[in-house]
Amino acid sequence: MNVHVMVEGLELTYSVPESLSGRVLPGCLVLVPLRNRTAKGVVVGIGDEEAGIELKEMVSLVYDTPVIDEEGIEATIVADSLAFSKAGTTLSDNLWMPPSPRIETKVEILVECEFSPSEKTLFEKIVQLGDDATLGRLNHTLGKSRVTYALRGLVKKGAIRLVEVVSAPLLPKPKLQYEADPDVDSSVNEKAPFCSSMSSLSKASGVSLSKIKKLVLSGKLRLVEGAKPGPAPKQEKPGFDVEFFEGLVFEKRVALYADWARKHMNSGQSMAITAPDASLCRAIHKEISKIVDDGVYLATGDGSMVNDSRLWDALRSSLPCVAIGMGQTLFLPFANLSRIIVDEPASPHYEQDQPGKLRLGALARVRAKVGKCSLSLVGTPSTLEALKEGTVPVSLPNSIEVVNMLFQTDAKNQPLVSEGMVSAIKKELEAGRPSVVLIARKGYSNFVYCDECNEVISCPTCKVPLTYSMATGKVSCRFCGYEAKAPSTCPSCGGVSVLFKAGGTERLHLELEERLPQCRILRADANTKNAFANIRSFGLPGDVLVGTTMVLDRADFSNVRLACIASLDGVMSMPVFSASHKAYSLVAILAGKLSSGRVLLQTYMPHHPLIKSLVASDASTFLMQELEDRKESFYPPFSQVLWWIVTSKEQGEAEKWARFCHETLQEIVKDATILPPNATYYHRLKGEYRWDILLKIKDLEGTVPSLWEAMKLCRMKGIKLEVVNPNQ
């Protein structure tokens, strides 16, 4: 028997040793030889032996139980085809790894021969340890420097051999609970099976801790192992469907998830919850665990050993459970997966369009469709997909106030802090509450130019404006990492009127410190060393947290009544068709973080349709108009879009190959609107010129084969081509 194994992005075929015949299943984690070492891989297929072909033999099974089921493997294959990436990309990016058993190198004795003194000492130690002789133990006992040379000599003489073996996997400790005699107080009897400590039982039952201790000492109350439930019987799939739940703030979403979790697990079914950020996953897990007693686990890949061990035990025992995480959660080998939840699908953290990768929402849709289960999209703002299906736009949960920055003092220099913002923060300070101020840019300035010759100071490799950081005194490129000392004079004309525009978090932080010296201003962005410590310490009266959207899912908003967006213009002005709806979603999500209060927006674009609708407290008009505009232009949700991006170090060659790709697409792909090639917004990145072709497709899944055919023809010409699938 042969197995096809996905290992480190490669699909390789190995033979199965007789000792493992019949035990290797699709989805199993195995150890295989790769070049001059062993590596972990996942079995993605099983085949028959082929005569005349000699294959390397797999080493061993890491786990007898598959770490991904056959539905999950099929879903990763479909996802790779939709992302136009090489086979195995989705699997390697989203595979959840159980707590690893140790892979030890055992030392086995073969023959005894003549040894040097150091070899003799080592050999005697190996004989003394017997079956417990491992490389790790020998290094610990004799010292690695002494062992290495002598070991090499023993292996060369054929006296010993080294064999890699997998130790038994870590098993979770059995869950403990209290058991009470029938004559004990009824409240204690009722709560005992759900408590594992005397203090928790006292709190749950309302009986004093001293009485609980007396019951334990008398033997009427005992700590016992909880009965382990049996595996859930296999059930018929409910079928794929999509549900929308909108206008729900965090507390309401968690309550809904907990209700679904209880219903599904009581019916022997499992549920997966995906969220865009690990911090949000942990917050959801914490709140659901307060309501649901057992069976709810984190699957973020960085959970505790206890959590991961219990999750793995539930999965391999086919117990119904709820797992919360990001991409890894979707491909766990669940028992009777019946619902997949995408939390806050309009979150800016989902907006990461990378070649060869699907967004998390699209990945969840693929998994739900392959697994024939429900997909629930649950969030705060209205999505255009839901409106297309006939849902009613939801109103924003808190009041929105807009500050027109065109009327501010010194508007020419584009200040980031208005009088309105200062006044609002002072009121919060007087009330003893913290405030949050967001801006979508990092650094001090994202746009450095000369006021005399109007030259923008750009990256020499990427030709994009450089970002200035006052802390380092340098300008840098966010794409290629180029850095240089910030110029005091213009490199082109030598002028001294070098201006720093389009401020970011650093400038906002400094302006607020200057205007509000009585407040503690904390900054959190990807460039701030103590960003997470600042987020954790935020919450004292008068605190002001300045940050990018990274603070949305990490900061504690429980006492916040004022949230400001220092500039929404950057989001509204993005060169993409979805810019306006992204800006609306950001406002709605931020408003939903506040239990009460208001959101303050600053803008230099007061006549933008979104701003006008927010001023009039009529977001539904904006949303319906946005939906109508998308329909007229055949943009999502009425189509699915793809970007084909052609790159080359030569400008003329990039344009020539882009036009060739456009002609190839028009010949092969029939059911699509294919726009002519254009220079991308960031036309030159990392020394390469970029041209893109936008495709609008009614049925992407049905068009995938012809798109792959066109892509292969283009790549056969040596064209450097990337395909981006930005659909959610």
N, C-alpha and C positions, 0 to 999 in steps of 0.2 A: 504494500500500500504506500502511495506517495501523498504528501500534503503540500499545499501551496501556502506559504507563510509570508505575511507582510512584515518585513523587518527593516527598520530605519529607512522607510520610504521606498523599499524595493520589494517586489513580489518574487520570491525564490521558491524552488521546489526541492524538497528533501524526502528521503526515504524514512520509513518508520521502523524502529527496531522491533524485533519479535516481542520483547517484554512489554511494549506499549501498544501492541496491536489491539484494536477494538476500544481503546481508551481515549484516543485522540479524536476530538469532535471539532466542528467549525466553531470558532470563537475562543478556543482554548489558548491560554498563554503558554508558550513553549520556549525552551532554550535550544538555540541552533548554532552551529559553527558559522562564523562570518569572518572571512579572511583568516587572520591568525589568532582569533579570540572567539568567545561565545557571546551571544547577544539574545535579548528577549524579543520574541515576535508573536504575532497573532495568526492562528490558522484561519484562512479565509476560504479554503476549499480542499476537498479530498478527491484524489484520483487513483486510478489503477496503475500498477507497475508497467513500465514500457520496456520491452526486451531490448537489450543492447545499449541501454543508457545507464551509466553508472552515476549515482547521485550521492552526495554527502548525506550522512545519517544524522537526524536530529538527536540532540543530547538527552533531553528529558522534558517531562511535563512540569510546569511550575504549579499549576492548579488543575485538578481533574474537572472542575466546573468551568464552563465557558465564561469569560469576562465580558463578552458581547454575544448576543443571540443572533440567529440567522436573519431575523428582521432588521436588526441593527446593521449587520454587514451589508444587506441589500440597500438600506437607506444611505449608507456611506458611499456606495457605488453610484446611486442616483445623484447624490449631492456633488460628487466629483464631476459627473457629466454636466450638471447644471452650472458648476463653477468653472468649467473648462480647465480643470487641473489634472495632473497626472494621478493615476490610480493610487489610492492609499493616503492621499493628503488629508482628507476629512477624518479618516480613521486614526492616523497618527496624531492629529491635532486635538482630537476629542475623546481619546480613550482614557477612561478612568481606571487607575491602577489600584488594585486591592493592596492592603498592607503586605509588603514583600517578605516572603520567607527568605532566610539567609541562604546565599549560595556559597558553600564552603568548599575549599580545595582540600580533599582528603589525601593522605599519604599512605600508599599501600606498598608493603615489602614484597619484592620479587625473589631476589637471591642475596646471599651473603658472599662478599669477596674481600679483597685487600683494600683497606681504607687509610687515608691520611689521618692524623690525630683529630682534626676538626670534623672530618667525615665520620670517624668512629664515634665521637661524642654525640653527633646528631643521630646516627643510626641507632645507638643504644637508647636514646630518648624516644625515638619512634617505636622501638620494640616495647619500651616501658609503657607508653601511652596506648599501644594496641589500636583498637577500633576508634579511639578518641583522638588519634593523631591527625591534626589538621594543620594547615599552613599558618593559620592565625594563632593557634595555641603554641606552636613551635616558636614563632616570632616573639610572642609574649614571654615565653619561658627563657629562651636563650638569647634573644636580641636579634633584630632583623639583620644587622650587619654580619653577625656570625653565621646566621642560617643561610643567607642567599648564596654565598660562594660554595659552601659545603653541599648544599642541596643540588646545585648545578652539577657538581662532581658525581653525586650519587645517581642522579638521573642519567648522566652520560655513561656511567659504568653499568647501567641496567639493574642496579640494586633496588631501586624504588620506581614507582610511577605516581604521577599526580592525577587525581580524578575529581572533577567538579560534581558535587552532589547538592541537591536542594533539600534543605531542612524542612521539617513539618511546619505548615503555616500557623501563624499566631491565631489562637482561638480566643474569643471574648470571654471574659468572666461571666458566669451565669448571673442573671438579674435576680436580686434578692427582694423579698417582700415579707411583710409581717402576716402572721396567721394567729388568730385569737380563738380561745375556747368559746363555745356557744353561750355560756353564762356571762361573758364579759359585756360591758356596756354596748348597746346597739350601734352607736355612732363610731366607736372604735372598730367593731366588727365590720362595719360598712366601708370604712376608709383604709383598713389595714392592708388589703391586697394591693393598694396603689402607693404605698409608702415604704421606703427602705431605711429610714432613720427615725429615731424616737422624736426628734424635734419636728420633722415634717408630719408625723402622725399626730402629734399633739396639736399642731397648727390646723391640720385638716379636720380633726374630730372635735376640737374645742375642749378637749380634756387636758388638764394640767400636765406638765412634763413630769412632775413628781409622781403622779398617779400612774403614768405610763411606765416609769421606771419600776414602780412596785409590781405592776403586772408582769414585767419582764423577769424580775427577780423571783416571782412566785411561780414562773413557768406557764402562766396562763396566756402569755403573749410571746411568740417565738419568731425568730428571723429564719425564713426558709427560702429555698430556691423556687423561683416562680416557674409555673408550668409552661413549657415551651409549646406554642401552638404548632399544629401540623401544617404541612404544605397546602397551599390553596389549589383546589382542583382546577384544571384548565377550563376556561370559559369561552364561549363564542364571542368574537370581536363585535363591539357595538357599531362599527362603521365610521368612516371619516366624515366629520362635519366641522364647521367653523362657527364659533359663538363669540359675540362681542359684548363686553361688559365695560361701560365707560362712565366717567364722572365719579369714580371711586377713589377716595384718598387712601393712604396706606392702611389705616386702622380698619376701614371697611373691606379692603382687599384681603387682609389677613384673616378677618372673621369669615369671609366667604371661603378662603382656602381651607381653613380649619373645618368648616362644615362639610365641604367636599371630601376632605381627608377622612373624616369619621365615616361618612356614607360609603365611600369606596372600599375602605379597609374592612368595614363590617360585611361588605358583600364579597370579600375575597379578591379585591381589585387593587391595583397600584396606580400611583399618580406621580408625574414629574412636573416640577416647577422650575422654570428657567428665569433668570434675572440678569441684567446687563453688567452687574458689578458684584464682586465677591462680598463687599461690605453689605450690600442690600440683601444678598443671599443669607448672610449671617443674621441680619435683623429679622428677616422673614422666619427663619428657623427658630430664633429665640422666641418670637411672639406665638407661633403656632405650637411650639412645645409647651407653652403655658396652658394651652387649651386642650391639646391632644396628648394623652399620657404616654403613648409608646408608638414606635414605628415610623417616626419622623427623623430623617437624617440629612446631614450636609454632604454634598458630593462636589465640593469645589476643588478637590485635589490638594488642599492644604489643611484639611480637618485634623482633629486629634486622632491618635492611634485608637482610642476607645470608640469614637464615633465611626471611623472607617472599618474597624473590625466588626462592629455590630451591623453596619450596613452590609458588609460582605457576607456575614453569617445569614442575614435575612434574604439576600439575593440567591445564594447557593442553596438555601433551604426552601426556596420558592414561597416565601412568606409575602403577603401583601404589605407594601410599605409606601412611604412618600419620600422622595429624594429632591433636594433643593440645590441647585447649582447653575452652572453655565452650560457650555456645550457638552461637557462630559455626561451630564445628567441624562441627556436624550438617548444615549446608547448603552445604558445599563441593562443587564439581562433581567428585566422585571418579570414578576409573575402577574399575568393578566393586566398589562398596561392599558388603562381605559381613558385617561385624560392627560393631555399635555397643556400646561399653562405657560403663557408668555406674559411675564409681569412688566407693566409699563412699556408697551411696545413702541411708543413714540419717544422713548428716552434718547437723549443725545449720545449716550454711551453705545448705542447700537450702530451709530453712524460711522462705521469704519469700513470703507469700500477698498478692499485689497484684491489685486488680481489673484485668481485661483481660489478664492474663499467666499463662502456664502455668509450673509448676515445671520445672526442667531435666530431671528424670527423666521427667515426662510428655511433654515435648517430644521427648526421645530415643525414647520409645515410639511417638509419632506418626510420627517420621521413619523408624524401623525398619519400621513397619507399611506405610507408603506405599512404601518402598524394597524391601520383601520380603527383609529380611536379619535376621540374628540380633541379639537384644538381650541382652547379658550384664550382670547386676547383680552387682558384685563388691565385697565389703566385709568389715568385721570383725564387726559384730553380726548376730544373726539378725533377719530382717524377718518381719512377720506374713504378708505375701503369700507368702513362701517356705514358711512353716509350713503355710499353707492348701493349698499344692501338695504337701505330704507330706514336706518336708525335715525333718531331725532338728535340734533346737536345738543350737547350738554352745556350748561352755563358754567362759567368759571367760579370756583368755590369761594374766592375772596375778592374784595374790591380792588380795582386797578386804577392807579393814578399816573398821569403822564406829565413829564416836565419837558417843555419845549426849550432845548438848549440854544436855539438861535437867539433868544432874548436874554441870555445870560451875559454878565459882564465879561469882557475879554473873550467873546465867542470865537474871534478869529484864531486864537491859539488852541481852540478845542479843549477846554478844561473838562475833566472827568467828574468833578464834584460840583453840583449846583447848590444854590441857596436852599432850594426845596429839600434836597437830600440832607444837608446839614441840619436844617430845622427839624426834619422828621427824626433824625438820629438823636438829636438833643432831647426830644420829647420821650423817646424810648429810654434814654439815660435817666431822665427824671423819674420815669416809672420803674426803674430798676430792672430793665430787660435788655438782652443782647440784640444785635441786628446783624443781618447778612447782606453783603454787597457782591454781586457777581459781575464778571466781565469775561468775554470769550477769548481774550488774548493774554499771553504771558509777556514778561519783560517790561522795560520802561517805555519803549517806542517800537512800533512795527513798521515805521516808515520814516526814513532819514533822507532829506533832500536839501538841495541848495536853493535858496530863495532868489539868488541872482541869475543863475542859468537854468533853473528848474530841472536840474539833473537829479535823478533818484539814485542813491548809492546802493548798488546791487551786488549780488554774489557773482564773482567772475566765472564760476562754473555753471550755476543754475540760472543766472540772470533774473533772480527774484529779489525784491527789496529785503535788506538785511534788518534783523531785529537788534535793537540796542539794549544792553543791560547796564544800568548805572552801577550795580554792585561790582561788576568785573571791569567796567570801563571799556567793554569790547562790543563790537557788532558781530553777529553770527548768522549763519544760514540754517534754518530749521530742517532743510532737506538733506544737505550733504555734510553738515557739521563744520563748514569753513568758518574760521574766526580771524579777526584782525582788531587792532586797536581802533577805537572810535575816532573818526577824523575830526579835527578842529577847523580844518579848511576843506573846501570842495576839491576832490581829486581831479576834477575836469577843468575848472576855471580858476581855482585858487582863491575863490571868494570865502569870506568869513561868515556869511549868513547861512550856516548849516542849522536846519531846524529838525526837531524830533516830533513827529506827528503820530497819530493813531496809537494812543497810550494803551498800556496793558496793566497787569496786576501790580507791577512794581511802582509805576507812576501813580496809580490809584491809591496805593498804600501810603505813598509819601504825601499826596495831596490831603488825604484824610487825617494823617498825623499832624499836618500843618493847621488844618481847619478845626480839628477836634482833639486838642492836646490832653483833654481830661479823659479820653477814652483809651482803652487798650486795643490797639489795632493789630490783628493777627492775619498773616498771609498764608495761603495754601495753594500751591500750584506745582507743576512737575519740576520747576527749577528751584523750589524752596527746600532747603535742607531739612528743616524740622516741620514739614507740611503736616504730617500725620499727628505729630505731637501737638501742633497748634489746633488742629481739628478736635482732638480729644480734650484739650483744656478749655475750649470755647464753651461759653454758656454763663459766665459770670455777669452780673449787672454792669452794663456799659461796654461790654465786649463788642467789637465789630470784626466780623470775619470777612476778609477780602479773598476771593478765590475764583477759579474757573469752575466749570460744571462738575469737576471732580468732587466738590463739597456737597453736591446734591444728595448723594446716597451715603455720605460718611458723617456729616455733621448732625448734631442733635438739635432739631427744630422745635422741641416741645415747648420752650419758653419764648420762642421768637414770634413777634407780632409784626415786624417790619422786614421785608426783603426787597432789596433794590437791584435793578439791572442797570449798571452804569452806562452801558451802550448796547442797544439792541440792533443798531444799524449794521454792524459787521455781519450778523447772522442774516438779516433781511437782504443784504447786498451780495450774498454769496452767489457765484456764477452757476447756479444749478436751478432746475425747474422747481425744486421742493423747498427753496429758501424761505418763502413766506410761511409755509406750514411748519417748518422747523422752528421758526421764531415763535409762532403761536404755541407750539407744543412746549417749548422752554418756559414760556410765561405760565401756561396752565399747570405744568408740573411743579414749578416753584410756588405758585399760589396754593396748590394742593398740599404742599409741605406744611403750611401754616394752619394751625387749628382755628385761628381767627386772626384778623388783622388786615394788612393791605400790602400790595406789591407796587413799588414805585419804579416807573420806567423813565429813562432819560433818552432823548432822541434828537437828532438833527434832521430827521425826516418826518415831520408832523403830518404830512399829507399822504403818507403811505397808507394804502387801504387797511392794513392790519391795525395801524395806530389809530386811524379814524374809527374803526369798529370797536376798539378797546375803550376809547374815550366815550363812545356812545353806549358802552356796556351791551354791545350787540355782536358778539363773536359769531353767532349763527349766520348772519348775513355774509360775513367774510368767508366762512367755511363753504357755504353754498355757492358763492361766486367762484371760489377757488376750485370747487368740484366741477363747475360748469366750464371754467377755463381749461382744466385738465381734459375734460371730455372733448372740447373743441380742438385741442392740440394733440389728442390721442396720446396722452401721458398717463402713467399709473394713477388711479387703479383701473383705468380702462385698457391698459396695455402693460406689457412688461418691457423694460429697456435693458439694453446691453451697450457697453462702450468697448469698441475695439481700439486699442492704443498701439500705434506703430512708432517705434523709436529708432533713431540712428544718430551717429556722431556727425553726419553731414546733413545740412538742412535740405539740400536738393534731393538727396537720396530718401530722406524720411518722407517728403511730400510725394515722390515718385512711387514708393512702395505703398503709401496710404491709398493712392489712387488705384493701384493694382488690386489691393485688398477690396476696395469699393466695387470695382468691376467684377471681381470673383464672387463677391456676395450677391450682386445683382443677378449673376448667371445661375447660381446654385440655390440661393434661398428665395423662395417665391412668396411666401405668406408673411412678408415683413415690410415695414416702411424703413428704407435705408437712406439716411441723410448723407450728403456729400462730405468728404473729409475736410476737417478744419484744424487749424493750429490750436492746441489746447490752451487753456487759460494760463497755466504755468508751462510756457512753450519750451523752455529748456531747463532740464533738471539733471544734475550730476553729469554735466557735459554732453548730454544727449538731447536732440530735438524730438519733440513729441507732436504727433498728429492723431486725432481721434475720429472715429466714425460712430455715429449714434444710430442704433437700431431700435425700432418700436415694433413689438411683436404681440399679436393677440394670444397665441398659444405657444409659449416658450418650450414646454416639454415636447410638443409635437414637432417643433422645428429644430430641436437639438441635433438629430443625426445629420441634417444638411449643414448646420453651422459647424459641426466637427469636421465634416468633409471639406468645407471651405477653409477652415483654419489649417488643416493638414496641408492643403495645396499651397497656401501662403507660406507656411513654415518650410516646406520643401524648397522654396526659392531662397531660403536663408534669411527671411524677414524676421526681425525681432518684434514679436507680437504678444501683447497681453490682452486678456479679456476680463472686464470687470462686470460682475452681476450685482447691481446695487438694490435689487428688489427685496422688499421686506416681507 
